[in-house]
Amino acid sequence: GIAADREAGAVRTLVRAVLFVALAALANVGAAAADTAPVRIPAILSLTGAGAFLGTAEARTLAVVQKYVNARGGIQGRPVEFDVLDDQTTPQLAVQLAAQLIAAKTAVMIGPSSPQGCAAVLPLVEKAGPVTYCLIQSVHPAPGGFAFATGHDSKDVVAIALRYLRERGMQRVAMLMGTDASGQDFDRGFDAAFSEPEN
């Protein structure tokens, strides 16, 4: 049921992310048309630590996408290779890994996949890159920058949820939030939404 829906959603999200970053990588690499070198795309994922339940599923999905894309000729004849890096669900390690990728002049990267990891990496990449596709919705990259987040913005999700409840005449709402970065983000979103006159 719910777990299968989440995993299917994660797969769809990662496929979109892969296409997005692969095209960005090709645009930024500037290789000759005859180049057959792999398109290497680093992915900072949480393979261990508290976020491992997400990161390991994302890594498996990237392996499936890599196999699928390469079996169909790759991207413009070039195979795709994902270099998965484990941030151990630790923002400090996510920043270290991102800094190494920036120093190596990486054109694009996927991740981090944890809200706290992505929030820590955004200041490093927003203005000068690399193109970064965070696999979380509870971060808010600046418009016009190099960073992107997956899914619907959590602020929009909160506003729609409250409208749904309001239109059904519900006037008392209780919330149970996690204390991690994602839960704090949604908590701030609900505070802002409750301050709107219609709510």
C-alpha positions as CSV (number, residue, x, y, z in Angstrom):
1,G,0.0,0.0,0.0
2,I,1.6,3.2,1.3
3,A,5.2,1.9,1.2
4,A,4.7,0.7,-2.4
5,D,3.3,4.1,-3.4
6,R,6.2,5.9,-1.7
7,E,8.7,3.6,-3.5
8,A,7.0,4.1,-6.9
9,G,7.0,7.8,-6.2
10,A,10.7,7.7,-5.4
11,V,11.4,5.8,-8.6
12,R,9.6,8.4,-10.7
13,T,11.3,11.2,-8.9
14,L,14.7,9.7,-9.5
15,V,14.1,9.0,-13.1
16,R,13.1,12.7,-13.6
17,A,16.2,13.8,-11.6
18,V,18.5,11.6,-13.7
19,L,17.2,13.0,-17.0
20,F,17.5,16.5,-15.7
21,V,21.1,16.1,-14.4
22,A,22.2,14.0,-17.3
23,L,21.1,16.7,-19.8
24,A,22.7,19.4,-17.6
25,A,25.9,17.3,-17.5
26,L,26.0,17.0,-21.3
27,A,25.4,20.7,-21.8
28,N,28.2,21.6,-19.4
29,V,30.8,18.9,-20.4
30,G,31.4,20.4,-23.9
31,A,32.7,17.0,-25.3
32,A,33.0,16.3,-29.0
33,A,30.1,14.5,-30.6
34,A,32.2,11.4,-31.2
35,D,33.1,11.1,-27.4
36,T,32.0,7.8,-26.0
37,A,33.3,8.4,-22.4
38,P,30.7,7.7,-19.7
39,V,28.6,10.5,-18.4
40,R,29.5,10.3,-14.7
41,I,27.0,11.7,-12.3
42,P,27.8,11.8,-8.6
43,A,25.0,11.2,-6.1
44,I,25.3,12.1,-2.5
45,L,22.9,9.7,-0.7
46,S,22.3,8.5,2.8
47,L,23.3,4.8,2.6
48,T,23.9,4.6,6.3
49,G,22.6,6.4,9.4
50,A,19.0,7.5,10.1
51,G,18.2,8.2,6.4
52,A,19.5,4.9,5.1
53,F,15.9,3.6,4.4
54,L,15.7,6.3,1.7
55,G,19.2,6.4,0.5
56,T,19.5,2.7,-0.1
57,A,16.3,2.7,-2.1
58,E,17.5,5.7,-4.1
59,A,20.8,3.9,-4.8
60,R,19.0,0.8,-6.0
61,T,16.8,3.0,-8.2
62,L,19.9,4.7,-9.7
63,A,21.4,1.3,-10.5
64,V,18.2,0.3,-12.3
65,V,18.0,3.6,-14.2
66,Q,21.7,3.2,-15.2
67,K,21.1,-0.3,-16.5
68,Y,17.9,0.7,-18.3
69,V,19.4,3.8,-20.0
70,N,22.7,2.1,-21.0
71,A,20.8,-0.9,-22.5
72,R,19.1,1.6,-24.8
73,G,22.3,3.3,-26.0
74,G,23.0,5.7,-23.1
75,I,22.7,9.4,-23.6
76,Q,23.8,10.5,-27.0
77,G,25.7,7.3,-27.3
78,R,27.5,7.7,-24.0
79,P,26.9,5.3,-21.1
80,V,25.7,6.8,-17.8
81,E,27.6,6.0,-14.5
82,F,26.4,7.0,-11.1
83,D,29.0,7.5,-8.5
84,V,27.1,7.0,-5.2
85,L,28.7,8.7,-2.2
86,D,27.5,8.0,1.3
87,D,27.0,11.1,3.5
88,Q,25.9,8.8,6.5
89,T,22.9,11.1,7.0
90,T,25.3,13.7,8.4
91,P,25.1,17.3,7.1
92,Q,28.8,17.9,7.8
93,L,29.8,14.9,5.7
94,A,27.4,16.0,2.9
95,V,29.1,19.4,2.9
96,Q,32.6,17.7,2.7
97,L,31.5,15.5,-0.2
98,A,29.9,18.5,-2.0
99,A,33.0,20.6,-1.5
100,Q,35.2,17.8,-3.0
101,L,32.8,17.7,-6.0
102,I,33.0,21.4,-6.4
103,A,36.8,21.4,-6.2
104,A,36.8,18.7,-8.9
105,K,34.7,21.0,-11.1
106,T,31.8,18.6,-11.3
107,A,29.0,19.9,-13.6
108,V,26.1,18.3,-11.9
109,M,25.2,16.2,-8.9
110,I,22.2,14.4,-7.4
111,G,21.4,14.8,-3.7
112,P,21.8,15.0,-0.8
113,S,18.7,13.1,0.0
114,S,18.2,14.1,3.6
115,P,16.7,17.5,4.4
116,Q,19.4,18.5,6.7
117,G,22.1,17.4,4.2
118,C,20.6,19.3,1.4
119,A,20.0,22.4,3.5
120,A,23.7,22.4,4.5
121,V,24.9,22.0,0.9
122,L,22.6,24.6,-0.7
123,P,24.7,27.7,0.3
124,L,27.7,26.1,-1.5
125,V,26.0,25.5,-4.8
126,E,23.1,28.0,-5.2
127,K,25.1,30.8,-6.9
128,A,27.9,29.1,-8.8
129,G,26.9,25.4,-9.1
130,P,27.3,22.6,-9.8
131,V,23.7,22.0,-10.8
132,T,22.4,20.2,-7.8
133,Y,19.1,18.2,-7.6
134,C,18.2,17.6,-4.0
135,L,16.0,14.6,-3.4
136,I,13.8,16.3,-0.8
137,Q,10.9,18.8,-0.9
138,S,11.5,20.5,2.4
139,V,14.3,22.8,1.2
140,H,13.7,26.0,-0.8
141,P,16.4,26.8,-3.3
142,A,16.6,30.4,-4.5
143,P,15.0,31.1,-7.9
144,G,17.4,31.5,-10.7
145,G,20.2,29.5,-9.0
146,F,21.9,26.2,-9.6
147,A,20.0,24.2,-7.0
148,F,16.7,22.4,-7.4
149,A,14.5,20.3,-5.1
150,T,12.2,17.4,-5.9
151,G,8.5,17.3,-5.7
152,H,6.1,19.9,-4.6
153,D,7.3,22.7,-2.4
154,S,6.3,21.8,1.2
155,K,4.8,25.3,1.6
156,D,2.3,24.5,-1.2
157,V,1.6,21.1,0.3
158,V,0.7,22.7,3.6
159,A,-1.5,25.4,2.0
160,I,-3.4,22.8,0.1
161,A,-3.9,20.6,3.1
162,L,-5.3,23.4,5.2
163,R,-7.6,24.5,2.4
164,Y,-8.9,20.9,2.1
165,L,-9.6,20.8,5.8
166,R,-11.2,24.3,5.8
167,E,-13.5,23.6,2.9
168,R,-14.8,20.5,4.7
169,G,-15.7,22.6,7.8
170,M,-12.9,21.3,10.0
171,Q,-11.9,24.0,12.5
172,R,-9.7,22.1,14.9
173,V,-6.4,20.7,13.6
174,A,-3.8,18.8,15.6
175,M,-0.4,18.1,14.1
176,L,2.3,15.6,15.0
177,M,5.6,16.5,13.5
178,G,9.1,15.1,13.6
179,T,11.9,17.1,15.1
180,D,14.2,16.6,12.1
181,A,14.8,19.3,9.4
182,S,11.8,18.1,7.4
183,G,9.5,18.2,10.3
184,Q,10.7,21.7,11.3
185,D,10.2,22.9,7.8
186,F,6.6,21.6,7.7
187,D,6.0,23.1,11.2
188,R,7.1,26.6,9.9
189,G,4.9,26.1,6.9
190,F,1.9,25.4,9.0
191,D,2.6,28.4,11.2
192,A,2.8,30.6,8.1
193,A,-0.4,29.1,6.6
194,F,-2.4,29.4,9.8
195,S,-1.5,33.2,9.9
196,E,-3.3,33.7,6.5
197,P,-6.7,35.4,6.9
198,E,-8.7,32.5,5.3
199,N,-7.3,30.1,7.9
